[in-house]
Amino acid sequence: MNAFQKNVPDQTFETLNRHGEFTRLAVSPGIINKHYTPAQFQKIAEIVGEKGAIKYSASYSILVSIPTSAVTEAMQALREVGLYVAPSGPIIAMKACDFCDGEKMEAAPITEQLYHALEGIEVPARVRVNINGCASACYNAVYDDIGLVYQQESFDVYLGAVPMGAKAQAGTLFAKKVGVEHIEDFLLQMMNLYKEHARPNEPFFKFYRRTKSTEYWELVKKTIN
């Protein structure tokens, strides 16, 4: 089949909502695991049926559009087959690399710890924390709001990435070799600054670039020394 035979989809989230109220869910096998099972794909297809839509995204997940009236039941069914349904809204949302499909799992325990400590915390605008398990950073941690690159029981922390647009660019190195024993408190301090000093709905990269010369960022760095 010609790869360009059909460039415009019949059903998008926008077109679906012209005929009823739909909700879009971001579904994945997990924070680290990137492999779906046939049963999981079958369940996604069953839930979407003929009325909804399925779309892949650039954030390691599948976007499932379903009638809003069926959301609660759909989320339960998706979770029953081992799928992770990412929360929506202005919260801290985590993602990670696949840790070389499980061959380099040194950073897995601290990744799980950070997930339980950070995921779902409300902030002025959605903050994406991206953890990569080695210096290769092949899942582009430096292009998310907060990029964590693991190396020898520590993380290099990148901030200030502009994720899209004509001025898109990677974040810059904010702190080097933050020990795993300090990284949770380190991130929580940054999020507290963001909640305290950000303007309403201000994206994290705009907040950081506006305030990065202020003293309180230096005070955060000193807590790991």
VOBA-1610 file (N, C-alpha, C; in pm, whole numbers, padded with zeros to 5 digits, always signed):
BEGIN
Met+00085-00120+00000Met+00000+00000+00000Met+00088+00125+00000Asn+00049+00221-00079Asn+00123+00347-00084Asn+00117+00417+00051Ala+00235+00454+00106Ala+00240+00518+00238Ala+00169+00652+00240Phe+00144+00710+00122Phe+00078+00841+00115Phe-00062+00829+00056Gln-00118+00708+00057Gln-00248+00689-00006Gln-00357+00767+00067Lys-00345+00774+00201Lys-00447+00846+00277Lys-00378+00928+00384Asn-00366+01056+00362Asn-00294+01144+00455Asn-00384+01208+00559Val-00512+01221+00532Val-00605+01288+00623Val-00698+01184+00685Pro-00693+01166+00819Pro-00779+01065+00883Pro-00926+01106+00882Asp-01012+01005+00876Asp-01156+01031+00878Asp-01202+01078+01016Gln-01145+01015+01120Gln-01188+01045+01256Gln-01071+01100+01337Thr-01083+01223+01380Thr-00986+01283+01471Thr-01060+01322+01599Phe-00985+01359+01701Phe-01049+01399+01827Phe-01141+01518+01803Glu-01103+01608+01715Glu-01184+01727+01687Glu-01311+01691+01612Thr-01299+01607+01510Thr-01419+01572+01432Thr-01515+01486+01513Leu-01462+01400+01598Leu-01549+01318+01682Leu-01636+01405+01773Asn-01577+01511+01826Asn-01650+01596+01920Asn-01757+01682+01853Arg-01761+01683+01723Arg-01869+01754+01654Arg-02000+01676+01663His-01988+01547+01695His-02107+01461+01698His-02133+01405+01837Gly-02065+01454+01937Gly-02084+01407+02074Gly-01962+01441+02158Glu-01971+01416+02288Glu-01860+01450+02377Glu-01765+01332+02392Phe-01640+01353+02353Phe-01539+01248+02360Phe-01426+01291+02453Thr-01358+01191+02509Thr-01242+01212+02595Thr-01125+01135+02536Arg-01005+01193+02545Arg-00886+01126+02493Arg-00799+01080+02608Leu-00762+00953+02607Leu-00678+00894+02710Leu-00542+00858+02651Ala-00434+00886+02726Ala-00299+00847+02685Ala-00266+00714+02750Val-00247+00612+02668Val-00231+00475+02716Val-00093+00422+02677Ser-00028+00351+02769Ser+00103+00291+02740Ser+00120+00166+02827Pro+00221+00082+02796Pro+00244-00037+02879Pro+00301-00004+03016Gly+00353+00118+03035Gly+00410+00157+03163Gly+00506+00272+03147Ile+00573+00310+03255Ile+00670+00418+03249Ile+00797+00373+03178Ile+00844+00251+03207Ile+00966+00199+03146Ile+00935+00105+03030Asn+00845+00011+03052Asn+00811-00087+02949Asn+00746-00019+02828Lys+00797-00050+02709Lys+00741+00007+02586Lys+00678-00099+02496His+00668-00224+02543His+00617-00334+02462His+00472-00367+02498Tyr+00386-00360+02398Tyr+00246-00399+02414Tyr+00231-00550+02388Thr+00132-00610+02450Thr+00098-00749+02420Thr-00020-00751+02322Pro-00039-00862+02249Pro-00156-00873+02162Pro-00288-00853+02237Ala-00294-00905+02361Ala-00417-00890+02440Ala-00446-00744+02471Gln-00340-00666+02494Gln-00358-00523+02522Gln-00408-00450+02399Phe-00351-00480+02283Phe-00400-00419+02160Phe-00545-00459+02133Gln-00576-00584+02161Gln-00713-00631+02141Gln-00810-00555+02230Lys-00770-00532+02354Lys-00857-00459+02448Lys-00875-00314+02403Ile-00767-00249+02356Ile-00778-00112+02307Ile-00876-00105+02191Ala-00863-00200+02096Ala-00954-00202+01981Ala-01098-00225+02024Glu-01116-00312+02121Glu-01251-00342+02171Glu-01315-00220+02235Ile-01237-00146+02313Ile-01291-00028+02382Ile-01323+00083+02283Val-01238+00103+02184Val-01259+00211+02087Val-01374+00178+01994Gly-01381+00053+01949Gly-01490+00011+01862Gly-01495+00090+01732Glu-01613+00103+01677Glu-01631+00174+01550Glu-01651+00324+01569Lys-01680+00367+01690Lys-01715+00507+01714Lys-01597+00596+01750Gly-01494+00536+01810Gly-01382+00616+01859Gly-01267+00622+01761Ala-01147+00653+01815Ala-01029+00666+01730Ala-00904+00630+01810Ile-00801+00582+01738Ile-00673+00547+01797Ile-00565+00624+01722Lys-00474+00684+01797Lys-00366+00762+01736Lys-00239+00740+01816Tyr-00125+00725+01748Tyr+00001+00719+01821Tyr+00053+00860+01842Ser+00128+00878+01950Ser+00177+01011+01985Ser+00329+01012+01988Ala+00384+01131+02007Ala+00530+01146+02016Ala+00580+01127+02158Ser+00493+01090+02250Ser+00532+01080+02391Ser+00524+00936+02442Tyr+00554+00839+02357Tyr+00561+00698+02393Tyr+00426+00642+02436Ser+00317+00691+02382Ser+00186+00642+02421Ser+00092+00640+02302Ile-00018+00571+02319Ile-00126+00568+02220Ile-00241+00652+02275Leu-00295+00738+02190Leu-00407+00823+02230Leu-00538+00757+02187Val-00622+00731+02283Val-00748+00661+02260Val-00863+00759+02282Ser-00942+00784+02178Ser-01057+00874+02189Ser-01184+00791+02201Ile-01257+00810+02313Ile-01378+00733+02339Ile-01486+00826+02392Pro-01614+00786+02383Pro-01720+00869+02440Pro-01696+00896+02587Thr-01714+01019+02629Thr-01689+01058+02768Thr-01773+00976+02865Ser-01890+00938+02825Ser-01979+00861+02913Ser-01922+00724+02948Ala-01825+00676+02869Ala-01769+00542+02891Ala-01630+00545+02951Val-01581+00663+02993Val-01442+00676+03036Val-01410+00591+03159Thr-01493+00595+03260Thr-01463+00523+03384Thr-01448+00373+03359Glu-01541+00316+03287Glu-01535+00173+03256Glu-01415+00141+03168Ala-01386+00230+03072Ala-01273+00207+02982Ala-01141+00208+03056Met-01123+00302+03147Met-00997+00309+03223Met-00978+00184+03306Gln-01084+00135+03366Gln-01074+00014+03446Gln-01037-00106+03359Ala-01099-00118+03242Ala-01070-00230+03153Ala-00926-00225+03101Leu-00878-00106+03070Leu-00741-00091+03022Leu-00640-00130+03131Arg-00668-00089+03252Arg-00576-00121+03362Arg-00578-00270+03396Glu-00690-00335+03374Glu-00701-00477+03404Glu-00611-00562+03315Val-00576-00512+03195Val-00485-00586+03108Val-00342-00533+03119Gly-00315-00456+03224Gly-00179-00412+03253Gly-00136-00285+03185Leu-00229-00208+03132Leu-00195-00083+03066Leu-00195+00033+03165Tyr-00112+00130+03139Tyr-00103+00251+03221Tyr-00177+00363+03150Val-00270+00425+03220Val-00347+00537+03166Val-00295+00663+03233Ala-00229+00749+03156Ala-00166+00869+03212Ala-00271+00971+03253Pro-00259+01029+03371Pro-00352+01135+03413Pro-00338+01257+03322Ser-00445+01334+03310Ser-00441+01457+03233Ser-00438+01576+03327Gly-00421+01696+03271Gly-00428+01817+03351Gly-00293+01874+03389Pro-00293+01986+03465Pro-00169+02055+03505Pro-00101+01986+03623Ile-00033+01877+03594Ile+00032+01797+03697Ile+00175+01764+03654Ile+00251+01704+03745Ile+00380+01648+03708Ile+00355+01512+03644Ala+00402+01494+03522Ala+00384+01368+03450Ala+00520+01310+03416Met+00540+01183+03446Met+00671+01121+03426Met+00672+01029+03306Lys+00788+01024+03240Lys+00814+00923+03139Lys+00961+00887+03149Ala+00998+00777+03084Ala+01136+00730+03094Ala+01173+00656+02967Cys+01301+00628+02951Cys+01347+00545+02841Cys+01311+00399+02871Asp+01348+00308+02781Asp+01318+00166+02805Asp+01432+00093+02874Phe+01534+00169+02918Phe+01650+00111+02987Phe+01709-00006+02906Cys+01723+00019+02776Cys+01777-00081+02683Cys+01699-00213+02693Asp+01565-00199+02693Asp+01475-00315+02703Asp+01508-00403+02823Gly+01545-00338+02932Gly+01568-00410+03056Gly+01710-00458+03078Glu+01802-00424+02987Glu+01940-00468+03003Glu+02022-00375+03093Lys+01975-00252+03112Lys+02045-00156+03198Lys+01944-00100+03298Met+01920-00173+03404Met+01813-00139+03498Met+01863-00071+03625Glu+01987-00022+03626Glu+02042+00037+03748Glu+01955+00151+03801Ala+01897+00228+03712Ala+01819+00344+03755Ala+01671+00313+03777Ala+01631+00187+03759Ala+01489+00152+03773Ala+01435+00177+03915Pro+01505+00139+04022Pro+01449+00162+04156Pro+01426+00310+04187Ile+01521+00397+04151Ile+01503+00539+04180Ile+01396+00598+04088Thr+01381+00545+03968Thr+01274+00591+03879Thr+01138+00562+03941Glu+01122+00442+03996Glu+00996+00408+04061Glu+00973+00496+04184Gln+01079+00520+04260Gln+01066+00607+04378Gln+01020+00747+04337Leu+01080+00801+04232Leu+01042+00935+04186Leu+00900+00937+04134Tyr+00859+00830+04068Tyr+00721+00823+04019Tyr+00622+00836+04135His+00643+00760+04240His+00550+00764+04354His+00557+00898+04427Ala+00672+00964+04423Ala+00686+01092+04493Ala+00630+01210+04414Leu+00634+01202+04280Leu+00606+01320+04198Leu+00479+01311+04115Glu+00449+01193+04063Glu+00340+01179+03966Glu+00209+01231+04025Gly+00146+01322+03950Gly+00014+01372+03987Gly+00015+01498+04072Ile+00131+01546+04117Ile+00135+01670+04194Ile+00087+01786+04105Glu-00004+01865+04156Glu-00058+01976+04077Glu+00041+02092+04073Val+00057+02147+03954Val+00149+02258+03928Val+00081+02358+03836Pro+00138+02477+03816Pro+00072+02579+03733Pro+00042+02533+03590Ala+00130+02456+03530Ala+00109+02399+03398Ala+00178+02264+03394Arg+00133+02175+03310Arg+00184+02039+03308Arg+00336+02037+03293Val+00403+01960+03379Val+00549+01948+03377Val+00585+01803+03342Arg+00664+01787+03237Arg+00706+01654+03194Arg+00848+01625+03244Val+00861+01525+03329Val+00989+01481+03380Val+01030+01356+03302Asn+01144+01361+03235Asn+01189+01252+03149Asn+01319+01195+03204Ile+01317+01067+03241Ile+01433+01001+03300Ile+01496+00907+03198Asn+01624+00925+03173Asn+01698+00835+03084Asn+01804+00763+03164Gly+01816+00631+03142Gly+01894+00546+03230Gly+02042+00538+03205Cys+02093+00610+03105Cys+02237+00613+03083Cys+02273+00739+03006Ala+02403+00762+02987Ala+02450+00887+02927Ala+02412+00901+02780Ser+02373+00792+02715Ser+02330+00802+02575Ser+02206+00889+02561Ala+02119+00888+02663Ala+01997+00971+02665Ala+01921+00960+02533Cys+01904+00837+02483Cys+01845+00818+02350Cys+01695+00846+02347Tyr+01632+00864+02462Tyr+01491+00904+02465Tyr+01476+01054+02489Asn+01582+01127+02457Asn+01577+01274+02449Asn+01528+01342+02576Ala+01587+01303+02689Ala+01549+01365+02816Ala+01569+01516+02814Val+01671+01563+02744Val+01704+01706+02747Val+01602+01791+02672Tyr+01506+01728+02604Tyr+01404+01804+02532Tyr+01271+01810+02607Asp+01270+01768+02732Asp+01149+01781+02814Asp+01172+01887+02922Asp+01066+01919+02996Asp+01074+02026+03096Asp+01189+02003+03194Ile+01194+01881+03245Ile+01304+01842+03335Ile+01362+01712+03282Gly+01488+01715+03243Gly+01554+01596+03192Gly+01653+01543+03292Leu+01641+01414+03324Leu+01731+01349+03418Leu+01809+01241+03344Val+01941+01255+03342Val+02027+01158+03273Val+02112+01088+03379Tyr+02089+00957+03393Tyr+02153+00879+03499Tyr+02296+00841+03463Gln+02386+00855+03560Gln+02525+00811+03545Gln+02582+00779+03683Gln+02615+00654+03706Gln+02688+00613+03825Gln+02629+00669+03955Glu+02509+00622+03987Glu+02442+00658+04111Glu+02412+00807+04124Ser+02401+00875+04013Ser+02368+01018+04017Ser+02298+01058+03887Phe+02246+01180+03887Phe+02177+01233+03770Phe+02235+01368+03730Asp+02251+01389+03600Asp+02267+01523+03548Asp+02128+01577+03520Val+02102+01701+03562Val+01968+01758+03554Val+01967+01872+03453Tyr+01877+01862+03354Tyr+01864+01963+03250Tyr+01730+02034+03264Leu+01732+02166+03248Leu+01610+02246+03260Leu+01601+02343+03142Gly+01480+02394+03119Gly+01461+02505+03027Gly+01441+02469+02882Ala+01414+02343+02850Ala+01390+02306+02710Ala+01264+02374+02658Val+01271+02422+02534Val+01153+02473+02464Val+01106+02359+02374Pro+00994+02294+02405Pro+00960+02168+02340Pro+00915+02178+02195Met+00867+02294+02152Met+00816+02304+02016Met+00818+02448+01969Gly+00793+02466+01839Gly+00788+02601+01783Gly+00917+02639+01713Ala+00917+02758+01656Ala+01033+02806+01581Ala+01157+02821+01668Lys+01138+02839+01799Lys+01251+02857+01890Lys+01277+02734+01976Ala+01231+02619+01930Ala+01252+02495+02005Ala+01400+02469+02026Gln+01434+02425+02146Gln+01574+02393+02176Gln+01583+02306+02300Ala+01696+02239+02313Ala+01718+02152+02427Ala+01737+02234+02555Gly+01714+02169+02668Gly+01742+02232+02795Gly+01891+02242+02818Thr+01928+02317+02919Thr+02069+02334+02954Thr+02099+02264+03086Leu+02224+02227+03105Leu+02263+02158+03226Leu+02249+02250+03346Phe+02165+02211+03440Phe+02142+02290+03561Phe+02227+02241+03677Ala+02236+02111+03692Ala+02315+02053+03802Ala+02374+01921+03756Lys+02498+01896+03795Lys+02567+01774+03753Lys+02588+01682+03873Lys+02567+01553+03848Lys+02592+01449+03947Lys+02516+01472+04078Val+02386+01487+04066Val+02300+01490+04185Val+02277+01346+04228Gly+02323+01312+04347Gly+02315+01173+04394Gly+02172+01122+04402Val+02155+00992+04383Val+02020+00934+04388Val+01955+00957+04524Glu+02036+00972+04628Glu+01979+00995+04761Glu+01926+01136+04777His+01963+01226+04686His+01920+01366+04694His+01818+01406+04587Ile+01803+01325+04483Ile+01730+01372+04365Ile+01581+01397+04394Glu+01519+01317+04477Glu+01377+01338+04506Glu+01355+01474+04572Asp+01429+01503+04677Asp+01415+01632+04746Asp+01453+01747+04653Phe+01553+01725+04569Phe+01599+01826+04473Phe+01484+01866+04381Leu+01414+01768+04325Leu+01303+01795+04233Leu+01185+01858+04306Leu+01156+01810+04425Leu+01045+01868+04502Leu+01070+02014+04535Gln+01193+02049+04565Gln+01225+02190+04590Gln+01200+02275+04465Met+01239+02225+04349Met+01216+02298+04225Met+01067+02315+04198Met+00990+02211+04223Met+00846+02220+04199Met+00779+02316+04298Asn+00830+02321+04419Asn+00776+02418+04516Asn+00805+02561+04472Leu+00924+02584+04416Leu+00955+02717+04361Leu+00862+02751+04247Tyr+00839+02654+04161Tyr+00750+02675+04046Tyr+00609+02710+04092Lys+00558+02636+04190Lys+00422+02663+04239Lys+00414+02798+04310Glu+00521+02838+04378Glu+00519+02962+04455Glu+00538+03086+04368His+00622+03078+04266His+00663+03199+04194His+00614+03208+04049Ala+00553+03103+03997Ala+00510+03107+03857Ala+00386+03194+03841Arg+00372+03251+03723Arg+00250+03322+03687Arg+00142+03220+03653Pro+00015+03260+03654Pro-00093+03165+03622Pro-00071+03099+03485Asn-00076+02967+03484Asn-00064+02887+03361Asn+00071+02904+03289Glu+00172+02953+03359Glu+00302+02974+03296Glu+00375+02842+03276Pro+00410+02806+03151Pro+00485+02682+03128Pro+00617+02683+03204Phe+00663+02563+03238Phe+00783+02555+03320Phe+00904+02618+03253Phe+00921+02598+03122Phe+01040+02653+03057Phe+01039+02805+03058Lys+00920+02867+03046Lys+00912+03013+03053Lys+00941+03062+03195Phe+00890+02990+03293Phe+00917+03025+03432Phe+01066+03017+03462Tyr+01129+02907+03421Tyr+01272+02890+03451Tyr+01355+02996+03381Arg+01327+03024+03256Arg+01408+03122+03184Arg+01386+03263+03238Arg+01268+03289+03288Arg+01240+03421+03346Arg+01308+03439+03481Thr+01324+03331+03556Thr+01370+03343+03695Thr+01508+03283+03722Lys+01574+03227+03622Lys+01693+03147+03650Lys+01809+03225+03712Ser+01806+03357+03702Ser+01913+03437+03764Ser+01882+03474+03908Thr+01766+03433+03958Thr+01731+03467+04096Thr+01806+03378+04195Glu+01816+03426+04316Glu+01897+03358+04417Glu+01842+03221+04455Tyr+01712+03205+04449Tyr+01658+03079+04501Tyr+01700+02957+04418Trp+01732+02974+04292Trp+01782+02860+04215Trp+01921+02818+04264Glu+02003+02913+04300Glu+02136+02882+04353Glu+02123+02812+04489Leu+02024+02853+04566Leu+02004+02788+04697Leu+01965+02643+04680Val+01887+02611+04576Val+01852+02472+04548Val+01978+02392+04518Lys+02067+02446+04436Lys+02192+02376+04402Lys+02275+02348+04527Lys+02278+02443+04619Lys+02363+02428+04738Lys+02315+02315+04829Thr+02189+02275+04815Thr+02137+02169+04904Thr+02200+02035+04873Ile+02266+02019+04756Ile+02325+01889+04723Ile+02476+01889+04749Asn+02530+01999+04791Asn+02675+02010+04814Asn+02711+01981+04960
//
